């Protein structure tokens, strides 16, 4: 549903309302799951369920405090091998940006003069080393993928 909404360039308000309702329900589920089980990693909900929980919290319009709590639990799950370390990088960038800081890993992009470019990156010269530590491709390779996906010729 999110992909369909993105394809409308965020203009389909009916689709946006449906997505918001689904996201709100998902966040309610995630809050309850965290209380009982902690982060819903592979062992608890399988690979697709764990990936869905990560996508949910990364795109949700919820409290920053809740996202920060999720980031801590996600880091712990990654340390146990229960989720891919890449997920930590993406959520770290979301949390940092919401705090008014620059992103660390260059996972978030925006349009500037019609071109997709990364939001500002902390110590950009070291971004590829940080990305490698998180098992992510170089920023240049990722940027090409983002542009092919979201800005086709």
Helices and strands as residue ranges (DSSP letters): H 2-7, H 13-37, H 42-59, H 64-79, H 85-98, E 109-112, E 115-118, G 124-126, H 127-133, H 139-150
